[in-house]
Amino acid sequence: MTPAKIHEFHKLFAMWFYSTGMAFNKAAHHTLAAALRLLTPSDIVPTRQQLAGDLLNVCYDDFRSKMILKIANRRCTVVADTWTDINGNAVINYVLVFEDMTVFFESVYSGSDSHDAPYLASDIERVMAKLSFVTVAAVVTDNTATNQLAWSKLQQKHPKIFFHGCISHALHLTVKDLVQCLPWLGKLEENCRKLVRFFEKNQQLWYELKNMKPPSDVYRMFLELPEQFIALSIPISDLGKIRQILKERFDFIYGDAHGVTYLLDPRYLGQNMDDGTREQVQSFITQWYGSNQEEAVLLELLKYLGTAAKQSVEFPLLRDITLTVFSASCSSAAGERNFSAHQFVHYQARNRFQDAPVEKLVFLFFNAKNFDNEDMPFYEMIDDLADASDDEDSSNEDSDFEYTKGRASAKTRTAT
């Protein structure tokens, strides 16, 4: 077997390890060596050290290039989530959420750095600066006072990007508030746990439950929840407590994306939105395009709200904000799902790896699912064309070439 063939085999063999999370010591298993000797007498299995070293770097660079090519020029939501790894280190995971896929982008091991608002805002901006190949529609984080302050700082600097909290986290906190405030709800706690376990075991239902919904559905849900509680014949005194909890939780996570999508979503068109919120949302939309376009945008918005049911009518001025805001995710659940992948990979690495190799392994393991067998030949062909182009450029001594690696925030109102 030629050295080139062995090198290609090593890369493909290594990708099988990385994409499946297989422990590297399995490469030395005697049955694997015996099976491969039936095909060739050469000792072609890479060592554990090769899998953890040069092969990891080569496969990571190749796969990252293919991943960037696959998602280039698309709109996405950046999800930032903080957690603690199995060694007790503070980590911030950054995940990109697209309509049809979730991509792990990078991790930051923040060590002893304080996660205050300036730090979080600065780190989110650092990551956004790396994402010039996509259009960032929104940034979603945990629902903490520190993150809320970071949203405010970032919104002032990036008025055309939406910053808000996670609806999954908000609903979790809402349920906890309700159980704590209404003792009789505590009796339902065990049944709720059984329901969650049922969804977790039923993968299809769990996928539907976790599937990304537009922020307009969040707005609608908080409008309808009080009415649904009223239908349960709950005592008036308890209804008042429930309304207050729902209002406080929705007020906290509310961002411009929720109001804008609820007004522009043809299913809702701002139905039952209070006058103050509607006025603020309309003002945000008209200011999106600059002061010289305010009157034209307002006129088109009013026409849209009056004729949205007629699908043949086009509204070019509203196109940009609509495409952006409906690309915004309303949950950081994608970031939390990455935690389990991170922990699994770190466990398989037996905690011996430093932060950088672990991050590369997680990138390969988590993102491999975004490619099917039909995708890979296309992206490999693109790489081959790029390599051929580089060879041609290099052979021309007269050519000089350079290789480059590759709201005003409105005061928000509740929907109650």
C-alpha positions in Angstrom: 0.0 0.0 0.0 1.4 3.4 -1.0 2.2 6.1 1.6 -0.6 8.3 0.1 -3.1 5.5 0.4 -2.1 4.8 4.0 -2.4 8.5 4.8 -5.9 8.6 3.3 -6.8 5.5 5.3 -5.6 7.1 8.5 -7.8 10.2 7.9 -10.9 8.1 7.2 -10.2 5.7 10.0 -9.6 8.6 12.4 -12.9 10.3 11.4 -14.7 7.1 12.3 -13.2 7.4 15.8 -14.0 11.1 16.1 -17.5 11.0 14.7 -18.6 8.0 16.8 -16.9 9.0 20.0 -14.9 5.7 20.1 -12.1 5.6 22.7 -8.7 5.8 21.1 -7.3 2.7 23.0 -9.6 0.6 20.8 -7.3 1.2 17.9 -4.8 -1.3 19.5 -7.4 -4.0 20.0 -6.0 -7.3 18.7 -9.2 -8.4 16.8 -9.1 -5.2 14.7 -5.4 -5.8 13.8 -6.2 -9.4 12.9 -9.1 -8.3 10.6 -7.1 -5.7 8.8 -4.2 -8.2 8.2 -6.6 -10.2 6.0 -6.7 -7.2 3.7 -3.0 -6.2 3.9 0.1 -7.4 5.7 1.1 -3.8 6.4 0.6 -2.4 9.9 -1.8 0.4 8.9 -3.7 1.1 12.0 -2.8 4.6 13.5 -1.7 4.6 17.1 -3.5 6.3 19.9 -0.9 9.0 19.9 -1.5 9.7 16.2 -5.2 9.8 16.8 -4.8 12.4 19.6 -2.1 14.4 17.8 -1.4 15.2 14.1 -4.5 13.2 12.8 -6.8 15.2 15.0 -5.4 18.5 13.8 -5.6 17.5 10.1 -9.1 16.1 10.4 -10.3 19.1 12.4 -9.0 21.6 9.9 -10.5 19.7 6.9 -13.9 19.1 8.6 -14.1 22.7 9.8 -13.5 24.0 6.3 -16.3 21.7 5.0 -18.6 22.8 7.8 -18.1 26.5 7.1 -18.7 25.9 3.4 -22.0 24.1 4.2 -23.4 26.9 6.4 -21.9 30.0 4.6 -24.2 32.9 3.7 -27.1 31.6 5.9 -28.9 33.2 8.8 -28.5 31.7 12.2 -29.0 32.2 16.0 -25.9 32.2 18.2 -26.7 30.4 21.5 -24.3 31.1 24.4 -24.6 28.8 27.4 -22.4 28.6 30.5 -21.7 25.3 32.3 -19.1 23.4 34.4 -17.2 20.5 32.8 -16.4 17.2 34.6 -13.2 18.7 35.9 -15.0 21.6 37.5 -13.8 24.2 34.9 -16.1 27.0 33.8 -17.0 26.7 30.1 -19.0 28.9 27.7 -20.3 26.9 24.7 -21.2 28.7 21.5 -23.7 26.9 19.2 -25.1 28.1 15.9 -28.8 27.2 15.3 -30.1 27.1 11.7 -33.5 26.1 10.5 -32.4 22.6 9.7 -29.3 22.0 11.8 -27.3 22.8 14.9 -23.6 23.5 14.7 -21.2 23.5 17.6 -18.9 26.5 17.0 -16.4 26.7 19.9 -15.9 26.6 23.6 -14.2 29.1 25.9 -12.6 27.8 29.1 -13.0 31.0 31.1 -11.1 29.7 34.2 -11.3 32.2 37.1 -12.6 35.1 34.9 -15.7 36.6 36.3 -18.8 36.2 34.1 -20.1 39.7 34.6 -22.0 41.6 32.0 -19.0 43.3 30.4 -17.1 40.0 30.1 -20.1 38.2 28.6 -20.8 41.0 26.1 -17.2 41.2 25.1 -16.9 37.5 24.6 -20.1 37.3 22.5 -18.8 40.1 20.3 -15.5 38.2 20.0 -17.4 35.2 18.6 -19.6 37.3 16.4 -16.5 38.8 14.8 -15.5 35.3 13.7 -18.9 34.7 12.0 -18.4 36.9 9.0 -19.4 33.9 6.7 -23.0 33.8 8.1 -25.6 36.4 9.0 -26.3 36.5 12.8 -30.0 37.0 13.3 -30.2 36.7 17.1 -28.2 35.8 20.2 -29.9 33.7 22.9 -28.5 33.2 26.4 -29.6 32.1 29.9 -32.2 34.2 31.7 -30.1 35.9 34.3 -29.8 39.5 35.3 -26.2 39.5 34.2 -27.1 38.3 30.8 -30.0 40.7 30.5 -27.5 43.6 31.1 -25.3 42.1 28.4 -28.2 42.1 26.0 -28.8 45.8 26.6 -25.1 46.6 26.0 -25.0 44.5 22.8 -28.3 45.8 21.4 -27.0 49.4 21.4 -24.0 48.4 19.3 -25.8 45.9 17.1 -29.4 47.3 16.5 -30.1 44.8 13.7 -29.4 41.7 15.8 -32.0 40.5 18.3 -30.8 39.6 21.9 -33.1 37.8 24.3 -33.5 35.0 26.8 -34.3 31.3 26.5 -38.0 30.3 26.5 -37.2 26.8 27.7 -35.5 28.1 30.8 -38.2 30.7 31.3 -40.9 28.0 31.3 -38.9 25.9 33.7 -38.6 28.8 36.1 -42.3 29.6 35.7 -43.3 26.1 36.7 -41.0 26.3 39.7 -42.5 29.7 40.7 -46.1 28.3 40.3 -45.3 25.2 42.4 -43.7 27.3 45.1 -46.6 29.9 45.1 -49.4 27.4 44.9 -48.9 24.4 47.3 -51.6 22.3 45.7 -49.5 22.2 42.5 -46.8 20.4 44.4 -48.9 17.2 44.4 -48.6 17.2 40.6 -44.8 17.3 40.7 -44.2 13.6 40.5 -46.7 13.2 37.6 -44.9 16.0 35.8 -41.6 14.1 36.2 -43.2 11.0 34.7 -44.4 13.1 31.8 -40.9 14.4 31.1 -39.5 10.9 31.3 -42.1 9.7 28.8 -41.1 12.5 26.3 -37.4 11.7 26.8 -37.9 8.0 26.1 -40.0 8.8 23.0 -37.4 10.3 20.7 -39.9 11.5 18.0 -42.1 13.3 20.6 -39.0 14.8 22.3 -37.8 16.1 18.9 -41.2 17.7 18.2 -41.1 19.3 21.7 -37.6 20.6 21.2 -38.0 21.7 17.6 -37.3 25.4 17.0 -40.4 27.6 17.1 -40.5 31.3 16.0 -40.6 33.9 18.8 -44.1 34.8 17.7 -45.3 31.4 19.2 -43.8 32.4 22.5 -45.7 35.7 22.5 -48.9 33.9 21.6 -48.4 31.3 24.3 -48.0 33.9 27.1 -51.2 35.6 25.8 -53.2 32.3 26.0 -51.8 30.8 29.3 -53.9 33.1 31.6 -57.1 32.1 29.7 -56.2 28.4 30.0 -55.8 28.7 33.7 -59.1 30.5 34.0 -60.7 27.5 32.2 -59.5 25.3 35.0 -61.8 27.0 37.5 -58.9 28.0 39.7 -59.8 30.3 42.7 -59.6 34.0 41.9 -56.9 34.5 44.5 -54.7 32.0 42.8 -55.4 33.4 39.4 -54.0 36.7 40.5 -50.7 35.0 41.6 -50.5 33.1 38.4 -51.0 36.2 36.2 -48.3 38.0 38.2 -45.8 35.1 37.7 -46.5 34.8 34.0 -46.1 38.6 33.6 -42.8 38.7 35.4 -41.3 35.8 33.5 -42.4 37.1 30.1 -41.3 40.6 30.9 -37.8 39.3 31.7 -37.2 37.3 28.5 -39.1 39.6 26.2 -37.1 41.0 23.3 -37.9 43.0 20.2 -37.9 39.7 18.3 -41.0 38.5 20.1 -43.0 41.6 19.4 -41.8 42.0 15.8 -42.5 38.3 14.8 -45.9 38.4 16.5 -46.9 41.5 14.5 -45.5 40.2 11.2 -46.6 36.5 11.6 -49.6 36.1 9.2 -51.1 33.7 11.7 -51.4 36.4 14.4 -50.8 39.9 12.9 -50.5 41.3 16.4 -53.9 40.0 17.6 -54.7 41.1 21.2 -51.4 43.0 21.4 -51.8 46.0 23.7 -51.6 49.4 22.1 -48.4 50.5 23.9 -46.5 47.4 22.7 -47.9 47.6 19.2 -46.7 51.3 19.0 -43.2 50.3 20.2 -43.0 47.4 17.8 -44.1 49.5 14.8 -41.5 52.1 15.8 -38.8 49.5 16.0 -39.7 48.2 12.5 -39.7 51.6 10.9 -36.4 52.6 12.5 -34.8 49.4 11.3 -34.2 50.9 7.9 -33.0 54.3 9.0 -34.8 57.7 9.3 -34.9 58.3 5.6 -37.1 55.2 5.1 -39.5 55.5 8.1 -42.5 56.8 6.3 -42.2 54.3 3.4 -41.8 51.4 5.8 -44.7 52.5 8.0 -46.9 52.7 4.9 -45.9 49.3 3.7 -46.4 47.8 7.2 -49.9 49.2 7.4 -50.6 47.7 3.9 -49.2 44.4 5.0 -51.3 44.2 8.1 -54.4 45.0 6.0 -53.7 42.6 3.2 -51.5 39.8 4.6 -54.1 37.2 3.7 -53.6 37.9 0.0 -50.4 36.0 -0.7 -49.9 37.5 -4.1 -49.1 40.9 -2.6 -45.3 41.5 -2.1 -43.7 43.8 0.6 -40.1 44.3 -0.4 -39.3 46.8 2.4 -40.4 44.4 5.1 -38.4 41.5 3.6 -35.1 42.1 5.4 -36.4 42.4 8.9 -38.8 39.5 8.3 -36.1 37.1 7.1 -33.9 38.1 10.0 -36.4 37.9 12.8 -38.0 34.6 11.7 -34.5 33.1 11.6 -34.2 33.9 15.3 -34.4 30.9 17.7 -36.2 31.4 21.0 -34.5 28.7 23.0 -30.9 27.9 24.1 -31.8 24.1 24.3 -29.4 23.4 21.5 -26.5 24.6 23.7 -27.6 22.4 26.5 -27.8 19.4 24.3 -24.1 20.1 23.4 -23.2 19.6 27.1 -23.9 15.9 26.9 -21.7 15.6 23.8 -19.0 17.5 25.6 -19.2 15.3 28.7 -19.3 12.1 26.6 -16.2 13.0 24.6 -14.3 14.2 27.6 -15.1 10.9 29.4 -13.9 8.9 26.4 -10.7 10.9 26.4 -10.3 9.9 30.1 -9.7 13.5 31.1 -6.1 13.3 29.7 -6.6 15.9 27.0 -6.1 19.6 27.4 -8.9 22.1 26.5 -8.0 22.6 22.9 -8.0 18.9 21.8 -11.3 18.3 23.7 -12.8 21.3 21.8 -11.7 19.8 18.5 -13.1 16.4 19.3 -16.4 17.9 20.4 -16.5 19.8 17.1 -16.0 16.7 15.1 -18.4 14.5 17.2 -21.2 17.0 17.5 -21.2 18.3 13.9 -20.6 15.0 12.0 -24.4 14.4 12.1 -24.9 17.4 9.8 -23.3 15.6 6.9 -24.9 12.5 5.3 -23.1 10.2 2.9 -24.3 12.2 -0.2 -22.9 15.5 1.2 -19.3 14.5 1.6 -18.3 13.9 -2.1 -19.5 17.4 -3.0 -17.4 19.1 -0.3 -14.4 16.9 -1.0 -14.8 17.9 -4.7 -14.7 21.6 -3.6 -11.5 20.9 -1.6 -9.9 19.2 -4.6 -10.8 22.2 -6.9 -9.3 24.5 -4.3 -6.1 22.4 -4.1 -5.8 22.4 -7.9 -6.2 26.1 -8.0 -3.5 26.6 -5.3 -1.2 24.4 -7.3 -1.7 26.4 -10.5 -1.1 29.7 -8.6 2.1 28.3 -7.0 3.5 27.2 -10.4 3.3 30.8 -11.7 6.4 32.6 -10.4 5.2 35.9 -11.8 1.9 35.9 -9.8 1.6 37.5 -6.5 -1.2 36.0 -4.4 -2.2 36.0 -0.8 -3.8 33.1 1.0 -6.2 34.2 3.7 -7.7 31.7 6.1 -10.4 30.8 5.5 -31.9 49.3 18.4 -31.6 51.6 19.5 -33.4 49.4 22.1 -37.0 50.1 22.7 -38.6 49.7 26.1 -40.5 46.4 26.0 -43.9 45.6 27.3 -45.6 42.5 28.5 -48.1 40.6 26.4 -50.7 40.5 29.2 
